[in-house]
Amino acid sequence: MTTASALPGITERTKKRLLELVNRHGGLTAQELAQKLEVSVPAARRHLSDLQEQGLIGMTIERPSGRGRPQHVFTLTEQGEATFPKTYSTLCADILRHVEHLFGQEAVLKVFNSRSAEFGQLLRAIAAPELPLAERLERLAAVLTEAGFDAVVEFDGTAYYLIQRNCPNLAVARQFKALCISELNMYAEVLGRPIERDQKIACGQRMCRYRIAAL
């Protein structure tokens, strides 16, 4: 007999298996999932409902082979896809190593600078030069947070600090110093004033911190 305390673990394992099946086979109906999971259709629907509420599963209505009764087909959302391991950073670092080997370190820096120039255009449009520095920094931090940097702005009376509490590119930054150099140059160009970085996550510190003088 299954104890009540064991049920949550069983439920989570079933949901994990359900996600794996959808990832492996693409769109599946509740009936198909129930059969593969060896559970009842109502049980499969309950799991699907929970996963939809969590934003991991999406549903579309399709007609089999263009004929027959429409049926609900379940697929992974972008958030659901993110629950499975990806090797983007490894692939990126591998490509950059080949670029460095073939064309030298200067070529890697050019790649990062080109990327920063494109991102910098977006930042300049949002943090327009005519705005007060404090507002420009807040807007910059908001865009960086959306990009995964978890950024905030602090002021100590003489200088502003743009603080990034996460580095979404950490695996690459640890291998290629040019990425951090390019990032620093981009912020200086966007804000139009000198910037100093006194802490860096890639060096083992808990944040990347940029100091911008108030005057």
C-alpha positions as CSV (number, residue, x, y, z in Angstrom):
1,M,0.0,0.0,0.0
2,T,1.3,3.4,-1.0
3,T,1.7,5.8,2.0
4,A,0.5,9.4,1.8
5,S,4.0,10.7,2.3
6,A,5.2,8.8,-0.8
7,L,2.5,10.3,-3.1
8,P,4.2,13.7,-3.7
9,G,7.4,11.9,-4.8
10,I,5.4,9.6,-7.1
11,T,3.5,12.6,-8.6
12,E,6.7,14.6,-9.3
13,R,8.3,11.6,-11.0
14,T,5.2,11.1,-13.1
15,K,5.3,14.7,-14.2
16,K,9.0,14.5,-15.0
17,R,8.3,11.4,-17.1
18,L,5.5,13.3,-18.8
19,L,7.8,16.2,-19.7
20,E,10.4,13.7,-21.0
21,L,7.8,12.0,-23.2
22,V,6.6,15.3,-24.7
23,N,10.2,16.4,-25.3
24,R,11.1,13.1,-26.9
25,H,8.0,12.6,-29.1
26,G,6.7,16.1,-29.7
27,G,3.0,16.8,-29.5
28,L,1.0,14.2,-27.8
29,T,-2.6,13.9,-26.7
30,A,-3.7,13.2,-23.2
31,Q,-4.8,9.7,-24.3
32,E,-1.3,9.0,-25.8
33,L,0.4,10.2,-22.7
34,A,-1.8,8.2,-20.4
35,Q,-1.0,5.1,-22.4
36,K,2.8,5.7,-22.3
37,L,2.7,6.6,-18.6
38,E,0.4,3.6,-17.8
39,V,-2.0,5.8,-15.9
40,S,-5.7,6.7,-16.5
41,V,-6.6,9.5,-18.8
42,P,-8.1,11.7,-16.0
43,A,-4.8,11.2,-14.1
44,A,-2.8,12.3,-17.1
45,R,-5.1,15.3,-17.6
46,R,-4.5,16.4,-13.9
47,H,-0.7,16.2,-14.4
48,L,-1.1,18.2,-17.7
49,S,-3.2,20.8,-16.0
50,D,-0.6,21.3,-13.2
51,L,2.2,21.6,-15.8
52,Q,0.2,24.1,-17.8
53,E,-0.3,26.2,-14.7
54,Q,3.5,26.1,-14.2
55,G,4.0,27.3,-17.7
56,L,5.9,24.2,-18.8
57,I,3.3,22.7,-21.1
58,G,1.2,24.3,-23.9
59,M,-1.8,23.1,-25.8
60,T,-3.0,23.4,-29.4
61,I,-6.0,22.0,-31.2
62,E,-5.1,19.9,-34.2
63,R,-7.1,17.7,-36.7
64,P,-5.4,14.4,-37.3
65,S,-4.0,14.3,-40.8
66,G,-6.3,17.1,-41.6
67,R,-9.3,14.9,-41.1
68,G,-11.3,13.6,-38.2
69,R,-12.3,15.2,-34.9
70,P,-10.1,18.0,-33.6
71,Q,-7.9,16.9,-30.6
72,H,-5.9,18.6,-27.9
73,V,-2.2,18.2,-28.4
74,F,0.3,19.0,-25.7
75,T,3.8,20.4,-26.4
76,L,6.6,21.9,-24.3
77,T,6.6,25.7,-23.9
78,E,9.9,27.6,-24.1
79,Q,10.0,27.4,-20.3
80,G,9.5,23.7,-20.5
81,E,12.3,23.3,-23.0
82,A,14.6,25.1,-20.6
83,T,14.2,22.4,-18.0
84,F,16.2,20.1,-20.2
85,P,20.0,20.4,-20.3
86,K,21.5,22.5,-23.1
87,T,25.1,23.0,-24.1
88,Y,24.9,26.4,-25.6
89,S,27.7,27.9,-23.5
90,T,30.0,24.9,-24.3
91,L,29.3,25.2,-28.0
92,C,29.9,28.9,-27.9
93,A,33.2,28.5,-26.0
94,D,34.3,25.7,-28.4
95,I,33.6,28.0,-31.5
96,L,35.5,30.8,-29.9
97,R,38.5,28.6,-29.2
98,H,38.6,27.7,-32.9
99,V,38.3,31.4,-33.9
100,E,41.2,32.1,-31.5
101,H,43.3,29.2,-32.8
102,L,42.7,30.2,-36.5
103,F,42.8,34.0,-36.3
104,G,44.3,35.0,-32.9
105,Q,43.0,36.7,-29.8
106,E,42.3,39.9,-31.7
107,A,39.7,38.1,-33.8
108,V,37.9,37.0,-30.6
109,L,37.8,40.5,-29.3
110,K,36.4,41.7,-32.6
111,V,33.6,39.2,-32.3
112,F,32.7,40.4,-28.8
113,N,33.0,44.0,-29.9
114,S,30.6,43.4,-32.8
115,R,28.1,41.8,-30.4
116,S,28.5,44.6,-27.9
117,A,28.0,47.3,-30.6
118,E,24.6,45.7,-31.6
119,F,23.5,45.4,-28.0
120,G,24.8,49.0,-27.3
121,Q,22.5,50.4,-30.0
122,L,19.5,49.0,-28.0
123,L,20.9,50.4,-24.7
124,R,21.5,53.9,-26.2
125,A,17.9,54.0,-27.5
126,I,16.5,53.2,-24.1
127,A,19.0,55.2,-22.0
128,A,19.0,58.3,-24.1
129,P,21.8,60.8,-23.4
130,E,19.4,63.7,-22.6
131,L,18.1,61.8,-19.6
132,P,19.6,62.3,-16.1
133,L,22.3,59.8,-15.3
134,A,20.4,58.1,-12.5
135,E,17.4,57.5,-14.8
136,R,19.7,56.2,-17.6
137,L,21.3,53.8,-15.2
138,E,17.9,52.5,-13.9
139,R,16.8,51.9,-17.5
140,L,20.1,50.2,-18.3
141,A,19.7,47.9,-15.2
142,A,16.1,47.0,-16.3
143,V,17.3,45.9,-19.7
144,L,20.2,44.0,-18.3
145,T,17.9,42.2,-15.8
146,E,15.7,41.1,-18.7
147,A,18.9,39.7,-20.3
148,G,19.6,37.6,-17.2
149,F,22.1,39.9,-15.3
150,D,19.9,40.6,-12.3
151,A,21.1,44.2,-12.3
152,V,20.5,47.0,-9.8
153,V,21.8,50.6,-9.3
154,E,23.1,52.0,-6.0
155,F,24.4,55.5,-5.1
156,D,26.8,56.3,-2.3
157,G,26.6,60.1,-2.5
158,T,29.5,60.6,-4.8
159,A,29.2,57.8,-7.3
160,Y,26.7,55.4,-8.9
161,Y,27.2,51.7,-9.0
162,L,25.8,49.4,-11.6
163,I,25.7,46.0,-10.0
164,Q,25.2,42.7,-11.8
165,R,24.4,39.9,-9.4
166,N,24.4,37.2,-12.0
167,C,26.4,36.5,-15.2
168,P,24.5,34.5,-17.8
169,N,27.7,34.2,-19.8
170,L,29.9,33.0,-17.0
171,A,31.2,29.8,-18.6
172,V,32.4,31.9,-21.6
173,A,33.6,34.8,-19.5
174,R,35.9,32.6,-17.4
175,Q,37.6,31.4,-20.6
176,F,37.7,34.6,-22.6
177,K,38.7,37.8,-20.8
178,A,37.8,39.7,-24.0
179,L,34.1,39.3,-23.2
180,C,34.4,41.3,-19.9
181,I,36.6,43.9,-21.6
182,S,34.0,44.4,-24.4
183,E,31.2,44.7,-21.8
184,L,33.1,47.4,-19.9
185,N,33.8,49.4,-23.1
186,M,30.2,49.1,-24.1
187,Y,28.8,50.6,-20.9
188,A,31.4,53.4,-21.1
189,E,30.3,54.2,-24.6
190,V,26.6,54.0,-23.9
191,L,26.8,56.3,-20.8
192,G,29.5,58.6,-22.4
193,R,31.7,58.7,-19.3
194,P,34.5,56.8,-17.7
195,I,33.6,53.6,-15.8
196,E,35.6,51.5,-13.4
197,R,34.9,47.8,-12.6
198,D,36.0,46.9,-9.1
199,Q,34.4,43.4,-8.8
200,K,33.9,40.6,-11.3
201,I,32.0,37.4,-11.0
202,A,34.3,35.7,-13.5
203,C,37.2,36.2,-11.0
204,G,35.3,34.5,-8.2
205,Q,33.6,37.6,-6.6
206,R,29.9,37.6,-5.9
207,M,29.0,40.4,-8.3
208,C,30.2,42.5,-11.3
209,R,30.3,46.1,-10.0
210,Y,30.8,49.2,-12.1
211,R,31.5,52.6,-10.6
212,I,30.3,55.7,-12.4
213,A,31.2,59.1,-10.9
214,A,28.2,61.3,-10.3
215,L,29.9,64.4,-11.7
